[in-house]
């Protein structure tokens, strides 16, 4: 039953991260042809922003070492499907631009501990490293997304002060990022915390229409946190088909918000996504078969156990 609620957007853009953020955390490497088929299936399900891969050195993320092979095989998807790629530095940017990537993402941390663990740099050093990456990407005509991790809690430092997150968020935007994704990397956020951070960002001049949210479901709060963000006016939500993912450098991080669970909630609220839930569920079930385990998505499990589409 569709029952719209007041004060919510009429449409949400889902930023699908399963092929990158999901598969990078797998213990085994998924074959390139399976990754390509996964992305094509996601596109057929109606997802128009699909984060395809990462140009991080294979030593650090071996599961995505096939970026140069995978990315060219996705060009038949056409201009209506955005294919962002993650880059860690100028070398990664060179590799991505050489293949014609037009949407780039960089990844920073709101905390010193995670910056050290993930980038082997301080927060200030990581921002300095990204400055020429963002500038060169913009000069090449690319759209740049800035990921900000540990916005709500850090496994080493505990609670992260809101003003600290806002400071790094503004610094990323000042570099020239077109979009900012706020990451609850270890899944400790709650709705009031989400709204407090978003309100502070608004007060400090960061436009809500340039913010996306990226929630992990460690404590079962991802959908509640998403709804809190929608109530603030956010219209871009990161999610991972089948709930795949985590973070290889934060062991307490569990799976991302499942795209199917997000679509189920949004559909019930009358919010458009352009996504066919049946095709998406089939895709996640198919990928779960390749991974050799059931999907953690509650919606995938529910629809898989139901003989008819609900």
ChimeraX commands (.cxc) that place a marker at each C-alpha (Angstrom):
marker #1 position 0.00,0.00,0.00 radius 0.5
marker #1 position 1.30,3.41,-0.98 radius 0.5
marker #1 position 0.86,5.98,1.77 radius 0.5
marker #1 position 2.83,9.18,1.15 radius 0.5
marker #1 position 4.11,11.22,4.08 radius 0.5
marker #1 position 4.32,14.99,4.18 radius 0.5
marker #1 position 7.62,16.78,3.80 radius 0.5
marker #1 position 9.41,14.13,1.76 radius 0.5
marker #1 position 10.88,14.42,-1.75 radius 0.5
marker #1 position 8.87,13.04,-4.66 radius 0.5
marker #1 position 11.88,11.31,-6.21 radius 0.5
marker #1 position 15.15,9.87,-4.89 radius 0.5
marker #1 position 18.25,9.03,-6.88 radius 0.5
marker #1 position 19.83,5.80,-5.72 radius 0.5
marker #1 position 23.60,5.72,-5.95 radius 0.5
marker #1 position 24.22,1.98,-6.32 radius 0.5
marker #1 position 27.53,0.94,-4.74 radius 0.5
marker #1 position 27.27,-2.86,-4.80 radius 0.5
marker #1 position 29.73,-3.55,-7.65 radius 0.5
marker #1 position 32.42,-1.44,-5.95 radius 0.5
marker #1 position 31.80,-1.01,-2.23 radius 0.5
marker #1 position 30.05,-4.35,-2.02 radius 0.5
marker #1 position 32.43,-6.60,-3.93 radius 0.5
marker #1 position 35.62,-4.99,-2.61 radius 0.5
marker #1 position 34.90,-6.56,0.76 radius 0.5
marker #1 position 34.52,-10.13,-0.51 radius 0.5
marker #1 position 37.11,-12.65,0.62 radius 0.5
marker #1 position 37.22,-14.21,-2.84 radius 0.5
marker #1 position 37.54,-12.37,-6.13 radius 0.5
marker #1 position 34.47,-12.29,-8.35 radius 0.5
marker #1 position 35.31,-12.98,-12.03 radius 0.5
marker #1 position 35.28,-9.94,-14.30 radius 0.5
marker #1 position 32.53,-11.34,-16.51 radius 0.5
marker #1 position 30.29,-11.84,-13.46 radius 0.5
marker #1 position 30.91,-8.24,-12.32 radius 0.5
marker #1 position 30.05,-6.97,-15.80 radius 0.5
marker #1 position 26.84,-8.99,-15.90 radius 0.5
marker #1 position 25.97,-7.76,-12.39 radius 0.5
marker #1 position 26.26,-4.14,-13.51 radius 0.5
marker #1 position 24.27,-4.78,-16.69 radius 0.5
marker #1 position 21.52,-6.44,-14.68 radius 0.5
marker #1 position 21.42,-3.52,-12.24 radius 0.5
marker #1 position 21.05,-1.14,-15.18 radius 0.5
marker #1 position 18.22,-3.23,-16.63 radius 0.5
marker #1 position 16.51,-2.98,-13.23 radius 0.5
marker #1 position 16.43,0.80,-13.68 radius 0.5
marker #1 position 19.42,1.98,-11.66 radius 0.5
marker #1 position 21.04,4.92,-13.43 radius 0.5
marker #1 position 24.02,5.56,-11.13 radius 0.5
marker #1 position 26.14,2.46,-10.58 radius 0.5
marker #1 position 29.56,2.78,-8.99 radius 0.5
marker #1 position 31.49,0.40,-11.18 radius 0.5
marker #1 position 34.95,-0.16,-9.72 radius 0.5
marker #1 position 37.99,1.35,-8.05 radius 0.5
marker #1 position 41.38,2.39,-9.39 radius 0.5
marker #1 position 43.10,1.77,-6.07 radius 0.5
marker #1 position 46.37,-0.19,-6.33 radius 0.5
marker #1 position 45.57,-3.93,-6.55 radius 0.5
marker #1 position 47.82,-4.55,-3.56 radius 0.5
marker #1 position 45.29,-2.79,-1.32 radius 0.5
marker #1 position 42.03,-3.93,-2.92 radius 0.5
marker #1 position 42.81,-7.09,-4.92 radius 0.5
marker #1 position 39.11,-7.80,-5.49 radius 0.5
marker #1 position 38.97,-4.82,-7.88 radius 0.5
marker #1 position 42.29,-5.35,-9.64 radius 0.5
marker #1 position 40.49,-5.88,-12.96 radius 0.5
marker #1 position 39.31,-2.26,-13.34 radius 0.5
marker #1 position 41.10,-1.80,-16.68 radius 0.5
marker #1 position 39.40,-4.90,-18.05 radius 0.5
marker #1 position 35.97,-4.34,-16.54 radius 0.5
marker #1 position 35.33,-0.67,-17.26 radius 0.5
marker #1 position 35.66,-0.77,-21.08 radius 0.5
marker #1 position 33.14,-3.61,-21.17 radius 0.5
marker #1 position 30.46,-1.36,-19.68 radius 0.5
marker #1 position 30.40,1.31,-22.36 radius 0.5
marker #1 position 27.49,-0.32,-24.17 radius 0.5
marker #1 position 25.24,0.83,-21.31 radius 0.5
marker #1 position 25.11,4.25,-22.94 radius 0.5
marker #1 position 25.07,7.81,-21.59 radius 0.5
marker #1 position 21.95,7.39,-19.45 radius 0.5
marker #1 position 23.81,5.13,-17.00 radius 0.5
marker #1 position 26.37,6.93,-14.87 radius 0.5
marker #1 position 29.40,4.82,-13.95 radius 0.5
marker #1 position 31.38,6.52,-11.18 radius 0.5
marker #1 position 34.77,5.07,-10.22 radius 0.5
marker #1 position 36.82,5.51,-7.07 radius 0.5
marker #1 position 40.33,6.94,-7.31 radius 0.5
marker #1 position 42.82,7.33,-4.43 radius 0.5
marker #1 position 45.39,9.65,-6.01 radius 0.5
marker #1 position 46.63,11.15,-9.27 radius 0.5
marker #1 position 47.88,7.81,-10.54 radius 0.5
marker #1 position 44.43,6.32,-10.05 radius 0.5
marker #1 position 42.91,9.34,-11.78 radius 0.5
marker #1 position 45.24,8.86,-14.75 radius 0.5
marker #1 position 44.12,5.25,-15.10 radius 0.5
marker #1 position 40.45,6.21,-14.89 radius 0.5
marker #1 position 40.63,9.12,-17.34 radius 0.5
marker #1 position 42.59,7.01,-19.82 radius 0.5
marker #1 position 39.55,4.71,-20.03 radius 0.5
marker #1 position 37.12,7.59,-20.49 radius 0.5
marker #1 position 35.68,7.76,-16.99 radius 0.5
marker #1 position 33.61,10.91,-16.57 radius 0.5
marker #1 position 32.55,10.51,-12.93 radius 0.5
marker #1 position 35.23,10.30,-10.26 radius 0.5
marker #1 position 35.03,9.74,-6.51 radius 0.5
marker #1 position 37.65,10.48,-3.86 radius 0.5
marker #1 position 37.46,9.25,-0.27 radius 0.5
marker #1 position 38.39,11.15,2.85 radius 0.5
marker #1 position 37.95,10.58,6.58 radius 0.5
marker #1 position 36.45,12.75,9.29 radius 0.5
marker #1 position 38.84,11.19,11.83 radius 0.5
marker #1 position 42.60,10.96,12.10 radius 0.5
marker #1 position 42.57,7.26,13.03 radius 0.5
marker #1 position 40.69,6.15,9.95 radius 0.5
marker #1 position 42.66,8.48,7.69 radius 0.5
marker #1 position 45.79,6.73,8.94 radius 0.5
marker #1 position 44.30,3.24,8.54 radius 0.5
marker #1 position 42.72,3.84,5.15 radius 0.5
marker #1 position 45.12,6.30,3.51 radius 0.5
marker #1 position 48.23,6.21,5.71 radius 0.5
marker #1 position 47.97,9.98,6.04 radius 0.5
marker #1 position 46.57,12.58,8.39 radius 0.5
marker #1 position 43.28,14.22,7.49 radius 0.5
marker #1 position 45.12,17.34,6.33 radius 0.5
marker #1 position 47.60,15.31,4.28 radius 0.5
marker #1 position 44.81,13.36,2.60 radius 0.5
marker #1 position 42.99,16.56,1.64 radius 0.5
marker #1 position 46.24,17.93,0.21 radius 0.5
marker #1 position 46.63,14.73,-1.81 radius 0.5
marker #1 position 43.12,15.05,-3.20 radius 0.5
marker #1 position 43.45,18.72,-4.16 radius 0.5
marker #1 position 45.24,18.10,-7.50 radius 0.5
marker #1 position 43.09,15.00,-8.14 radius 0.5
marker #1 position 39.88,17.01,-7.90 radius 0.5
marker #1 position 41.34,19.94,-9.86 radius 0.5
marker #1 position 42.56,17.73,-12.71 radius 0.5
marker #1 position 39.32,15.75,-12.80 radius 0.5
marker #1 position 37.33,18.98,-13.06 radius 0.5
marker #1 position 39.65,20.27,-15.77 radius 0.5
marker #1 position 38.92,17.06,-17.69 radius 0.5
marker #1 position 35.21,17.75,-17.42 radius 0.5
marker #1 position 34.52,15.02,-14.87 radius 0.5
marker #1 position 31.92,15.09,-12.11 radius 0.5
marker #1 position 33.58,14.60,-8.72 radius 0.5
marker #1 position 32.02,13.00,-5.66 radius 0.5
marker #1 position 33.67,13.25,-2.26 radius 0.5
marker #1 position 33.15,10.40,0.17 radius 0.5
marker #1 position 33.52,11.28,3.83 radius 0.5
marker #1 position 33.90,8.29,6.14 radius 0.5
marker #1 position 33.38,8.01,9.91 radius 0.5
marker #1 position 30.84,10.83,10.05 radius 0.5
marker #1 position 28.97,9.38,13.03 radius 0.5
marker #1 position 31.42,7.19,14.91 radius 0.5
marker #1 position 34.91,5.71,14.67 radius 0.5
marker #1 position 36.03,2.28,15.99 radius 0.5
marker #1 position 39.20,3.81,17.45 radius 0.5
marker #1 position 38.03,7.25,18.53 radius 0.5
marker #1 position 34.40,6.59,19.45 radius 0.5
marker #1 position 31.97,9.49,19.01 radius 0.5
marker #1 position 32.95,11.98,16.32 radius 0.5
marker #1 position 32.07,15.62,17.12 radius 0.5
marker #1 position 29.65,17.13,14.61 radius 0.5
marker #1 position 31.81,20.24,14.18 radius 0.5
marker #1 position 34.76,18.02,13.22 radius 0.5
marker #1 position 32.72,16.30,10.50 radius 0.5
marker #1 position 31.42,19.63,9.20 radius 0.5
marker #1 position 34.95,21.04,9.01 radius 0.5
marker #1 position 36.24,18.20,6.82 radius 0.5
marker #1 position 33.04,18.17,4.75 radius 0.5
marker #1 position 33.44,21.86,3.95 radius 0.5
marker #1 position 37.10,21.32,3.09 radius 0.5
marker #1 position 36.14,18.59,0.60 radius 0.5
marker #1 position 33.54,20.83,-1.01 radius 0.5
marker #1 position 36.03,23.71,-1.12 radius 0.5
marker #1 position 38.34,21.48,-3.16 radius 0.5
marker #1 position 35.68,21.53,-5.88 radius 0.5
marker #1 position 33.67,18.37,-5.27 radius 0.5
marker #1 position 30.26,18.46,-6.93 radius 0.5
marker #1 position 28.71,16.11,-4.42 radius 0.5
marker #1 position 29.36,14.92,-0.86 radius 0.5
marker #1 position 28.47,11.47,0.48 radius 0.5
marker #1 position 28.24,11.28,4.28 radius 0.5
marker #1 position 29.30,7.83,5.45 radius 0.5
marker #1 position 28.18,6.03,8.59 radius 0.5
marker #1 position 31.03,3.60,8.08 radius 0.5
marker #1 position 30.44,1.44,11.14 radius 0.5
marker #1 position 26.67,1.87,11.28 radius 0.5
marker #1 position 26.31,3.61,14.65 radius 0.5
marker #1 position 24.19,6.60,13.56 radius 0.5
marker #1 position 20.67,7.21,14.81 radius 0.5
marker #1 position 18.04,9.51,13.25 radius 0.5
marker #1 position 18.52,12.44,15.62 radius 0.5
marker #1 position 22.27,12.38,15.04 radius 0.5
marker #1 position 21.67,12.38,11.28 radius 0.5
marker #1 position 19.38,15.39,11.44 radius 0.5
marker #1 position 21.76,17.24,13.75 radius 0.5
marker #1 position 24.66,16.79,11.33 radius 0.5
marker #1 position 22.58,17.76,8.31 radius 0.5
marker #1 position 21.27,20.85,10.07 radius 0.5
marker #1 position 24.80,21.94,10.96 radius 0.5
marker #1 position 25.95,21.43,7.37 radius 0.5
marker #1 position 23.03,23.54,6.14 radius 0.5
marker #1 position 23.88,26.26,8.64 radius 0.5
marker #1 position 27.49,26.24,7.43 radius 0.5
marker #1 position 26.42,26.69,3.81 radius 0.5
marker #1 position 26.71,23.16,2.39 radius 0.5
marker #1 position 23.70,22.79,0.04 radius 0.5
marker #1 position 21.45,19.85,0.87 radius 0.5
marker #1 position 20.94,19.10,-2.82 radius 0.5
marker #1 position 24.66,18.30,-3.06 radius 0.5
marker #1 position 24.61,15.81,-0.19 radius 0.5
marker #1 position 24.14,12.06,-0.35 radius 0.5
marker #1 position 23.93,9.67,2.60 radius 0.5
marker #1 position 25.66,6.31,2.95 radius 0.5
marker #1 position 24.45,4.17,5.84 radius 0.5
marker #1 position 25.61,0.78,7.05 radius 0.5
marker #1 position 23.10,-1.42,8.84 radius 0.5
marker #1 position 25.20,-2.68,11.76 radius 0.5
marker #1 position 22.55,-1.83,14.35 radius 0.5
marker #1 position 19.54,-2.02,12.04 radius 0.5
marker #1 position 19.27,1.77,11.77 radius 0.5
marker #1 position 20.01,2.34,8.09 radius 0.5
marker #1 position 16.41,2.80,6.91 radius 0.5
marker #1 position 15.47,4.96,9.89 radius 0.5
marker #1 position 18.52,7.12,9.26 radius 0.5
marker #1 position 17.65,7.36,5.57 radius 0.5
marker #1 position 14.14,8.55,6.40 radius 0.5
marker #1 position 15.61,11.19,8.72 radius 0.5
marker #1 position 17.81,12.41,5.86 radius 0.5
marker #1 position 14.85,12.52,3.46 radius 0.5
marker #1 position 12.92,14.61,5.97 radius 0.5
marker #1 position 15.79,17.11,5.86 radius 0.5
marker #1 position 15.56,17.26,2.06 radius 0.5
marker #1 position 18.30,14.86,0.96 radius 0.5
marker #1 position 17.43,13.18,-2.36 radius 0.5
marker #1 position 20.53,11.04,-3.04 radius 0.5
marker #1 position 20.91,7.79,-1.12 radius 0.5
marker #1 position 23.73,5.27,-1.45 radius 0.5
marker #1 position 22.73,1.61,-1.30 radius 0.5
marker #1 position 24.12,-1.77,-2.24 radius 0.5
marker #1 position 22.17,-4.45,-4.10 radius 0.5
marker #1 position 21.53,-7.35,-1.77 radius 0.5
marker #1 position 23.13,-5.49,1.16 radius 0.5
marker #1 position 26.65,-6.38,0.02 radius 0.5
marker #1 position 29.65,-4.68,1.52 radius 0.5
marker #1 position 31.42,-3.41,4.58 radius 0.5
marker #1 position 34.80,-1.81,4.84 radius 0.5
marker #1 position 38.12,-3.69,4.65 radius 0.5
marker #1 position 39.78,-1.16,6.98 radius 0.5
marker #1 position 37.03,-1.03,9.63 radius 0.5
marker #1 position 36.30,-4.56,10.78 radius 0.5
marker #1 position 33.19,-3.53,12.74 radius 0.5
marker #1 position 31.52,-2.32,9.55 radius 0.5
marker #1 position 28.81,-4.66,8.32 radius 0.5
marker #1 position 26.85,-4.52,5.09 radius 0.5
marker #1 position 25.54,-1.43,3.37 radius 0.5
marker #1 position 21.89,-0.52,3.30 radius 0.5
marker #1 position 20.33,-3.01,0.87 radius 0.5
marker #1 position 18.98,-1.36,-2.27 radius 0.5
marker #1 position 15.91,-3.60,-2.22 radius 0.5
marker #1 position 15.06,-2.59,1.36 radius 0.5
marker #1 position 15.43,1.07,0.38 radius 0.5
marker #1 position 13.23,0.68,-2.70 radius 0.5
marker #1 position 10.55,-1.14,-0.69 radius 0.5
marker #1 position 10.36,1.73,1.80 radius 0.5
marker #1 position 10.42,4.43,-0.87 radius 0.5
marker #1 position 7.78,2.67,-2.94 radius 0.5
marker #1 position 5.49,2.52,0.12 radius 0.5
marker #1 position 6.01,6.26,0.61 radius 0.5
marker #1 position 5.11,6.98,-3.01 radius 0.5
marker #1 position 8.63,8.21,-3.78 radius 0.5
marker #1 position 9.79,7.51,-7.33 radius 0.5
marker #1 position 13.13,5.77,-7.98 radius 0.5
marker #1 position 12.70,4.34,-11.48 radius 0.5
marker #1 position 13.78,0.93,-10.14 radius 0.5
marker #1 position 11.96,-2.32,-10.90 radius 0.5
marker #1 position 11.99,-4.14,-7.55 radius 0.5
marker #1 position 11.36,-7.54,-9.10 radius 0.5
marker #1 position 14.30,-7.29,-11.50 radius 0.5
marker #1 position 16.52,-5.91,-8.75 radius 0.5
marker #1 position 15.60,-8.75,-6.40 radius 0.5
marker #1 position 16.32,-11.29,-9.13 radius 0.5
marker #1 position 19.72,-9.67,-9.68 radius 0.5
marker #1 position 20.68,-9.83,-6.01 radius 0.5
marker #1 position 19.50,-13.43,-5.77 radius 0.5
marker #1 position 21.62,-14.24,-8.83 radius 0.5
marker #1 position 24.68,-12.57,-7.32 radius 0.5
marker #1 position 24.12,-14.32,-3.99 radius 0.5
marker #1 position 24.29,-17.58,-5.91 radius 0.5
marker #1 position 27.69,-16.63,-7.32 radius 0.5
marker #1 position 28.90,-15.66,-3.84 radius 0.5
marker #1 position 27.62,-18.90,-2.37 radius 0.5
marker #1 position 25.46,-17.46,0.40 radius 0.5
marker #1 position 21.98,-15.98,0.91 radius 0.5
marker #1 position 21.46,-12.27,0.49 radius 0.5
marker #1 position 21.29,-10.38,3.81 radius 0.5
marker #1 position 18.60,-8.10,2.37 radius 0.5
marker #1 position 15.34,-8.65,4.21 radius 0.5
marker #1 position 13.33,-7.67,1.13 radius 0.5
marker #1 position 15.21,-10.10,-1.09 radius 0.5
marker #1 position 14.54,-12.87,1.41 radius 0.5
marker #1 position 10.87,-11.95,1.78 radius 0.5
marker #1 position 10.20,-11.74,-1.95 radius 0.5
marker #1 position 12.18,-14.90,-2.60 radius 0.5
marker #1 position 9.89,-16.75,-0.19 radius 0.5
marker #1 position 6.73,-15.29,-1.70 radius 0.5
marker #1 position 5.30,-16.92,-4.84 radius 0.5
marker #1 position 4.00,-13.67,-6.29 radius 0.5
marker #1 position 5.42,-10.18,-6.54 radius 0.5
marker #1 position 4.03,-8.06,-3.73 radius 0.5
marker link #1:1,2 radius 0.2
marker link #1:2,3 radius 0.2
marker link #1:3,4 radius 0.2
marker link #1:4,5 radius 0.2
marker link #1:5,6 radius 0.2
marker link #1:6,7 radius 0.2
marker link #1:7,8 radius 0.2
marker link #1:8,9 radius 0.2
marker link #1:9,10 radius 0.2
marker link #1:10,11 radius 0.2
marker link #1:11,12 radius 0.2
marker link #1:12,13 radius 0.2
marker link #1:13,14 radius 0.2
marker link #1:14,15 radius 0.2
marker link #1:15,16 radius 0.2
marker link #1:16,17 radius 0.2
marker link #1:17,18 radius 0.2
marker link #1:18,19 radius 0.2
marker link #1:19,20 radius 0.2
marker link #1:20,21 radius 0.2
marker link #1:21,22 radius 0.2
marker link #1:22,23 radius 0.2
marker link #1:23,24 radius 0.2
marker link #1:24,25 radius 0.2
marker link #1:25,26 radius 0.2
marker link #1:26,27 radius 0.2
marker link #1:27,28 radius 0.2
marker link #1:28,29 radius 0.2
marker link #1:29,30 radius 0.2
marker link #1:30,31 radius 0.2
marker link #1:31,32 radius 0.2
marker link #1:32,33 radius 0.2
marker link #1:33,34 radius 0.2
marker link #1:34,35 radius 0.2
marker link #1:35,36 radius 0.2
marker link #1:36,37 radius 0.2
marker link #1:37,38 radius 0.2
marker link #1:38,39 radius 0.2
marker link #1:39,40 radius 0.2
marker link #1:40,41 radius 0.2
marker link #1:41,42 radius 0.2
marker link #1:42,43 radius 0.2
marker link #1:43,44 radius 0.2
marker link #1:44,45 radius 0.2
marker link #1:45,46 radius 0.2
marker link #1:46,47 radius 0.2
marker link #1:47,48 radius 0.2
marker link #1:48,49 radius 0.2
marker link #1:49,50 radius 0.2
marker link #1:50,51 radius 0.2
marker link #1:51,52 radius 0.2
marker link #1:52,53 radius 0.2
marker link #1:53,54 radius 0.2
marker link #1:54,55 radius 0.2
marker link #1:55,56 radius 0.2
marker link #1:56,57 radius 0.2
marker link #1:57,58 radius 0.2
marker link #1:58,59 radius 0.2
marker link #1:59,60 radius 0.2
marker link #1:60,61 radius 0.2
marker link #1:61,62 radius 0.2
marker link #1:62,63 radius 0.2
marker link #1:63,64 radius 0.2
marker link #1:64,65 radius 0.2
marker link #1:65,66 radius 0.2
marker link #1:66,67 radius 0.2
marker link #1:67,68 radius 0.2
marker link #1:68,69 radius 0.2
marker link #1:69,70 radius 0.2
marker link #1:70,71 radius 0.2
marker link #1:71,72 radius 0.2
marker link #1:72,73 radius 0.2
marker link #1:73,74 radius 0.2
marker link #1:74,75 radius 0.2
marker link #1:75,76 radius 0.2
marker link #1:76,77 radius 0.2
marker link #1:77,78 radius 0.2
marker link #1:78,79 radius 0.2
marker link #1:79,80 radius 0.2
marker link #1:80,81 radius 0.2
marker link #1:81,82 radius 0.2
marker link #1:82,83 radius 0.2
marker link #1:83,84 radius 0.2
marker link #1:84,85 radius 0.2
marker link #1:85,86 radius 0.2
marker link #1:86,87 radius 0.2
marker link #1:87,88 radius 0.2
marker link #1:88,89 radius 0.2
marker link #1:89,90 radius 0.2
marker link #1:90,91 radius 0.2
marker link #1:91,92 radius 0.2
marker link #1:92,93 radius 0.2
marker link #1:93,94 radius 0.2
marker link #1:94,95 radius 0.2
marker link #1:95,96 radius 0.2
marker link #1:96,97 radius 0.2
marker link #1:97,98 radius 0.2
marker link #1:98,99 radius 0.2
marker link #1:99,100 radius 0.2
marker link #1:100,101 radius 0.2
marker link #1:101,102 radius 0.2
marker link #1:102,103 radius 0.2
marker link #1:103,104 radius 0.2
marker link #1:104,105 radius 0.2
marker link #1:105,106 radius 0.2
marker link #1:106,107 radius 0.2
marker link #1:107,108 radius 0.2
marker link #1:108,109 radius 0.2
marker link #1:109,110 radius 0.2
marker link #1:110,111 radius 0.2
marker link #1:111,112 radius 0.2
marker link #1:112,113 radius 0.2
marker link #1:113,114 radius 0.2
marker link #1:114,115 radius 0.2
marker link #1:115,116 radius 0.2
marker link #1:116,117 radius 0.2
marker link #1:117,118 radius 0.2
marker link #1:118,119 radius 0.2
marker link #1:119,120 radius 0.2
marker link #1:120,121 radius 0.2
marker link #1:121,122 radius 0.2
marker link #1:122,123 radius 0.2
marker link #1:123,124 radius 0.2
marker link #1:124,125 radius 0.2
marker link #1:125,126 radius 0.2
marker link #1:126,127 radius 0.2
marker link #1:127,128 radius 0.2
marker link #1:128,129 radius 0.2
marker link #1:129,130 radius 0.2
marker link #1:130,131 radius 0.2
marker link #1:131,132 radius 0.2
marker link #1:132,133 radius 0.2
marker link #1:133,134 radius 0.2
marker link #1:134,135 radius 0.2
marker link #1:135,136 radius 0.2
marker link #1:136,137 radius 0.2
marker link #1:137,138 radius 0.2
marker link #1:138,139 radius 0.2
marker link #1:139,140 radius 0.2
marker link #1:140,141 radius 0.2
marker link #1:141,142 radius 0.2
marker link #1:142,143 radius 0.2
marker link #1:143,144 radius 0.2
marker link #1:144,145 radius 0.2
marker link #1:145,146 radius 0.2
marker link #1:146,147 radius 0.2
marker link #1:147,148 radius 0.2
marker link #1:148,149 radius 0.2
marker link #1:149,150 radius 0.2
marker link #1:150,151 radius 0.2
marker link #1:151,152 radius 0.2
marker link #1:152,153 radius 0.2
marker link #1:153,154 radius 0.2
marker link #1:154,155 radius 0.2
marker link #1:155,156 radius 0.2
marker link #1:156,157 radius 0.2
marker link #1:157,158 radius 0.2
marker link #1:158,159 radius 0.2
marker link #1:159,160 radius 0.2
marker link #1:160,161 radius 0.2
marker link #1:161,162 radius 0.2
marker link #1:162,163 radius 0.2
marker link #1:163,164 radius 0.2
marker link #1:164,165 radius 0.2
marker link #1:165,166 radius 0.2
marker link #1:166,167 radius 0.2
marker link #1:167,168 radius 0.2
marker link #1:168,169 radius 0.2
marker link #1:169,170 radius 0.2
marker link #1:170,171 radius 0.2
marker link #1:171,172 radius 0.2
marker link #1:172,173 radius 0.2
marker link #1:173,174 radius 0.2
marker link #1:174,175 radius 0.2
marker link #1:175,176 radius 0.2
marker link #1:176,177 radius 0.2
marker link #1:177,178 radius 0.2
marker link #1:178,179 radius 0.2
marker link #1:179,180 radius 0.2
marker link #1:180,181 radius 0.2
marker link #1:181,182 radius 0.2
marker link #1:182,183 radius 0.2
marker link #1:183,184 radius 0.2
marker link #1:184,185 radius 0.2
marker link #1:185,186 radius 0.2
marker link #1:186,187 radius 0.2
marker link #1:187,188 radius 0.2
marker link #1:188,189 radius 0.2
marker link #1:189,190 radius 0.2
marker link #1:190,191 radius 0.2
marker link #1:191,192 radius 0.2
marker link #1:192,193 radius 0.2
marker link #1:193,194 radius 0.2
marker link #1:194,195 radius 0.2
marker link #1:195,196 radius 0.2
marker link #1:196,197 radius 0.2
marker link #1:197,198 radius 0.2
marker link #1:198,199 radius 0.2
marker link #1:199,200 radius 0.2
marker link #1:200,201 radius 0.2
marker link #1:201,202 radius 0.2
marker link #1:202,203 radius 0.2
marker link #1:203,204 radius 0.2
marker link #1:204,205 radius 0.2
marker link #1:205,206 radius 0.2
marker link #1:206,207 radius 0.2
marker link #1:207,208 radius 0.2
marker link #1:208,209 radius 0.2
marker link #1:209,210 radius 0.2
marker link #1:210,211 radius 0.2
marker link #1:211,212 radius 0.2
marker link #1:212,213 radius 0.2
marker link #1:213,214 radius 0.2
marker link #1:214,215 radius 0.2
marker link #1:215,216 radius 0.2
marker link #1:216,217 radius 0.2
marker link #1:217,218 radius 0.2
marker link #1:218,219 radius 0.2
marker link #1:219,220 radius 0.2
marker link #1:220,221 radius 0.2
marker link #1:221,222 radius 0.2
marker link #1:222,223 radius 0.2
marker link #1:223,224 radius 0.2
marker link #1:224,225 radius 0.2
marker link #1:225,226 radius 0.2
marker link #1:226,227 radius 0.2
marker link #1:227,228 radius 0.2
marker link #1:228,229 radius 0.2
marker link #1:229,230 radius 0.2
marker link #1:230,231 radius 0.2
marker link #1:231,232 radius 0.2
marker link #1:232,233 radius 0.2
marker link #1:233,234 radius 0.2
marker link #1:234,235 radius 0.2
marker link #1:235,236 radius 0.2
marker link #1:236,237 radius 0.2
marker link #1:237,238 radius 0.2
marker link #1:238,239 radius 0.2
marker link #1:239,240 radius 0.2
marker link #1:240,241 radius 0.2
marker link #1:241,242 radius 0.2
marker link #1:242,243 radius 0.2
marker link #1:243,244 radius 0.2
marker link #1:244,245 radius 0.2
marker link #1:245,246 radius 0.2
marker link #1:246,247 radius 0.2
marker link #1:247,248 radius 0.2
marker link #1:248,249 radius 0.2
marker link #1:249,250 radius 0.2
marker link #1:250,251 radius 0.2
marker link #1:251,252 radius 0.2
marker link #1:252,253 radius 0.2
marker link #1:253,254 radius 0.2
marker link #1:254,255 radius 0.2
marker link #1:255,256 radius 0.2
marker link #1:256,257 radius 0.2
marker link #1:257,258 radius 0.2
marker link #1:258,259 radius 0.2
marker link #1:259,260 radius 0.2
marker link #1:260,261 radius 0.2
marker link #1:261,262 radius 0.2
marker link #1:262,263 radius 0.2
marker link #1:263,264 radius 0.2
marker link #1:264,265 radius 0.2
marker link #1:265,266 radius 0.2
marker link #1:266,267 radius 0.2
marker link #1:267,268 radius 0.2
marker link #1:268,269 radius 0.2
marker link #1:269,270 radius 0.2
marker link #1:270,271 radius 0.2
marker link #1:271,272 radius 0.2
marker link #1:272,273 radius 0.2
marker link #1:273,274 radius 0.2
marker link #1:274,275 radius 0.2
marker link #1:275,276 radius 0.2
marker link #1:276,277 radius 0.2
marker link #1:277,278 radius 0.2
marker link #1:278,279 radius 0.2
marker link #1:279,280 radius 0.2
marker link #1:280,281 radius 0.2
marker link #1:281,282 radius 0.2
marker link #1:282,283 radius 0.2
marker link #1:283,284 radius 0.2
marker link #1:284,285 radius 0.2
marker link #1:285,286 radius 0.2
marker link #1:286,287 radius 0.2
marker link #1:287,288 radius 0.2
marker link #1:288,289 radius 0.2
marker link #1:289,290 radius 0.2
marker link #1:290,291 radius 0.2
marker link #1:291,292 radius 0.2
marker link #1:292,293 radius 0.2
marker link #1:293,294 radius 0.2
marker link #1:294,295 radius 0.2
marker link #1:295,296 radius 0.2
marker link #1:296,297 radius 0.2
marker link #1:297,298 radius 0.2
marker link #1:298,299 radius 0.2
marker link #1:299,300 radius 0.2
marker link #1:300,301 radius 0.2
marker link #1:301,302 radius 0.2
marker link #1:302,303 radius 0.2
marker link #1:303,304 radius 0.2
marker link #1:304,305 radius 0.2
marker link #1:305,306 radius 0.2
marker link #1:306,307 radius 0.2
marker link #1:307,308 radius 0.2
marker link #1:308,309 radius 0.2
marker link #1:309,310 radius 0.2
view
